[in-house]
Amino acid sequence: MVYEVSPPRRLLQALAALAARALPDRCLLCGEAGADGMDLCPACRSALPVPRNACVRCAVPLPADGVCGSCLRRPPTLQATRAAFLYAPPLDRLLPRYKFHRDLASGRLLAQLMAHACAGCDRPGALMPVPLHRARLRQRGYDQALELARPLSALLQLPLHAGALRRIRATAAQSQLDARTRRRNLHDAFQVVDRHPLPAHVVLVDDVMTTGATLQAAAAALRRAGVERVDAWVCARAP
């Protein structure tokens, strides 16, 4: 499915691409020269909060890799979750700029960093961004998960199924709710669009994972539609 964007959005993308080709890499965190084709200097890259050990099912930080007690007691729908970073300084300066202020350079950098973090994961049949409801999309002007998934798909050479999953209910903002209410809030919020056959293994892409309720709800919709395995790749995991 072709995902249409507004003309101003296409213009912003074209200008960002032109600037990326014309200007030297410059660290978005400190302003020093970038390295390795990224707008990030080596010092700031080494300061990014990479999780040392995490639950393989929900990516919550652990003393050692394995499965956390919560996932052992109640196995999640997600088979595996990979978080590139923890939501902590200095990453917490980049993500809000991208998510709420349309900073396309930050989004491009975050996608590059996610590609490095997820390159060794089991390769799925397709990447699928967690969609916004159309009302939230109109309000925000762009879909942050989609704009991460597009370059991630290109960098890792994986198919992108951008329109196969739809958010059919306008839910309250998850940030305003506790964990239990988040799960109720997202009940039957997603629906698979029955247009193309889905691969057996799908990876959901999102920017931030807090309790995981959104990703679990999206994964449940995919499993009901016949997908055998659903994983998640996120830019950051809230500790």
N, C-alpha and C positions, 0 to 999 in steps of 0.2 A: 504494500500500500504506500502511495506517495504521500508524505506528510507536508502539507502546505504551510508556508510561513508567510507573514505579511511582508509587503514591499520594504518597509523600514528595516525589518529584521534582515532581509537579504542584502540590503545596502550596508548594514553594519558588518555583516559577515564578509562582504567583498572588501570593505575598507580595512578590516582587521587582517585579511589575507594579504592585501597589498602592503600594509605596514610591516607585517611579519617578514616579507621578502625584502623590503627596502631598508629596514632598520636592523642594526646589530642586536644580538641577544642582550637583554638587560634584566637583571634580577628584579622581580616584582616585589620582593620583600625589603631589600636594602639599597637597590639602585646600582650595585656593582655589576661588572661584566658577567653575563651568563656563560654557561658552559654546556658542552654536549648537546648543542642545538636547542637548549631550553632557556627560558627567561628566569633562570635560577642559578645563583652562584654556588660553588662547591661548599662554602661555609654554611649557607642557609639550607642547602640540601641535606647536609649532615645533621642539621638541627631539627629536621622534620621528625615528628613523633611516630616512628615505625614501631608497630607492636612486636615485642620480642616473642611472646607466646600467646596463644589464643585458642578458644574453643573452635574446633573445626566445623561445628554445626552453626554457631551463632556469632562467632568472632569476638566474644567478650574476652577481655584480657584474663589470662590465667598464669599461675606460677610456671607451668609447663604445658606444652601442647597436648591436647586430648579433647575430651568432651566434658563440659561443665555439668554440675549437679542438676541444674534446671533442665538441660537437654536430655540428661539420662532419665529424669523422672517423667518428662513430657517431651518425647522426641518431636522436633519441629518438622514442618512440611519441607523446609529447605534441607537438602542433602549436605550442602557445604556452603560456607560463607567466607569470602576473602575480603578483608578490609585493608586497603593500602596503608592507612594511617589511623591513629587515634585522633579524636577531635580535641586537640590541645594546641597550645602555642608551638610554632608560629602558623600552623595550618589554619587555625581559627581566624586568621586575618585574611587568608585567601578565599576560603569557601563563602563567607558572607558577601564578599565583593562580587563573586561570580553569581551566587544564587539570588541576591536581592538588588544588585546594582548593575547587572548586565555587563560585567567586566569580562569580555570575550577572551582577552589575553590570559586571565586567570583560569578560565575554563579550559583553554587549550593546554595550558601547563598542567592542570590537574588530570586531564585525560592522558597526557604523556606519562605522568607519574603512575597512574593506574595501570597503564599498559605494561610498564616495567614490573609492577608488583604482581600482576595477574598472568604474566607470560608463561609461568611454569604450572599454572592450574590445568586441570582436565579441560580439554577443549570441547565446547558445546557445539550443537548443531546450529545455534543462533543466539545472538544477544537480543535482549528485549528490555527497553527502558520502562521503568515504572511510570505509567502515564498520570498526568494531571487531569482533573475534571475540566471540561470545557469552560466552565465559569471561572475557575482559578487560572486557567490558561489565558483567558481574555484579560483578567486582572493583572497578571504578571507580565504577559507579553511574550513569553517563551517558556519552553519546557526544559528545565535544567538537566533532568535525567537524560532526555533525548540528546541534548547538546554535548553530554559526556559520552553517550553511547556511539554517536556517529564517528568521531575520531578514533575511539577505542576499537570500533569495528574495522576501520581502515588500517590502523596500526598493527592489529593482530590478525588481519585478514580473516575475519569471521563474518558470516551473514548477519544482517541487521533486520529484525522483524519489528518495525516501529509501529505498525498499526494493528498488530494481532491481539493486543490487550487493550481494553478500554475501561476507564473508571466511569461507572454509570450512576453513582450517587455522589452528590456534593457533600462531603463530610466536613465536620468541624476540624479546625487546624489541630494536628496531633500534638503540637508543642504545648497546647493548653490543657491536656488531659493526662491523667495518670495511666499506668500500664493497663489496668483492667478495663478502664473506659476506652482506651485506645483500641483494644480488641473488639469491643462491642461497636464502636464507632465505624469500624471498617467491615462489619459483617455484610457479605454479598455486595461489596462496593465495586468489585471488578468483574468483568465479563470478557470471555474470549470471543473475538469476531470470527465467525465461521466462514472464512473465505479461502484460506489456504491451509494445507495440511501442516501440522506443527512437527518439528523434529522431536525425537525421543528425549533429548537433553537440551534444556534451555537455561541460559543464565540471565537473571534479572539484574539490571544496572540501575543504581541510585546514587545520590550524592552522600547522604548521611543516614546511618542506621542508629536508632536510639534503643527502643525496646524491640524492634524488629516486627512490630504489628503490621505495618504496611506491606513489607516484603512477604510476610507469612500469608496475608490475605491474597496478595497477587499470586503467590505460589499455589495456594489452594485452588484458585480459579483455573490455573493451568493444569493442575493435576486432575481436576474434574473433567477437563477437556481431553484428557488422554496422554498428557506429557508424563513420561516415566520418571524423569529426574529433573529437579529444579534447583539450581544453585543461585547464589547472589554474589555480585562483585560491587563493593561500595567504596567510595573515596575515603570515608572516615567512619569510624565506630565510636560512639559516645562511650567513655569508660564506665 
